[in-house]
């Protein structure tokens, strides 16, 4: 955790989001130590039972962190007032899904078995499309805030569109996991588990929104935080026990807490999110040890390059075209395309869900990981290039005032 926290320093020096430094440092910590110490020494320092415990801690920390992130997945009433935001959603989501299908088609045509794996074709196609269409709401919000774009119309509309896109992606993700079984019975069971989780979240939300519960949350914020944390962990590991991923249960728990409508719940959700954020480095390190160690040589350079190019094209070009159709100016549309290309931590979470469910192979996981880090790192330089291009644009020539009609004679 100390090493991962130290990864913020080079990211900050490179004017990148701090989460980029945390992700890269955390993922590489395990493989670097294995290379330096050797597999035997590393296994002695980190035995399998301890690694298994760390996996549970990583899942628990990620579940707690998702409680706060779930609050961003509520589009709110602004979606109805901003019709042109729909163009941003369509432009940033549909072309990205099409780019993912192109990537899947290329894998099928080249018969790349290391990337294809054994997942059923519908689950594979849907998972690749979802992984290509993700936009990281937390990292995007951080970038907008750092660059003073949060109060602009372009920044607010882009963030709203990203929230809608991620909400749709999180709805499609359980479908891809459910299709992994390959038969209608398995899919129906997964759908039943998801439906039961949604009903439980709705019932809990109605219960927590009652005046008595709201007063108790305001009067005892620490007890409320413990209750929210227990609810998130219970729903997360219950969903995992019944064949779904723990992350989806955590998202449902976050949606069940009425923090957007009842301010008394805000301190509890914030405390739980901080606790989860403190444990997220464990998720990075465990992912590097369990997945990245075996993935470093599994993906071909062609697969990594194609995944990155299609990821950039689907989001950046699609976001630009959607913004232009929504009557945004040229430079604002370029900003929208650059911002929508941000993926960050949310992409890693989705990749972990698909990989742990057996929908994505290790090779394709690595290709998407490189794409996520590359596209997120490109956001800052792309915005800076747009700003410089806009400042270099020559001012429009001033129009001469039209003569008054009375002077025509």
KAHUMO-V369982 format. One record per helix or strand of 3 or more residues. SS is the DSSP state (alpha for helix, beta for strand). FROM is the first residue (numbers start at 1). TO is the last residue. Records with the same first field share a line. If there is no record, write none. Layout:
BEGIN
SS = FROM-TO ; FROM-TO
END
This chain:
BEGIN
alpha = 2-13 ; 18-37 ; 39-45 ; 48-73 ; 78-81 ; 85-110 ; 113-116 ; 121-133 ; 137-146 ; 153-181 ; 184-208 ; 211-219 ; 221-241 ; 246-256 ; 263-295 ; 301-325 ; 330-340 ; 344-356 ; 362-392 ; 405-407
END
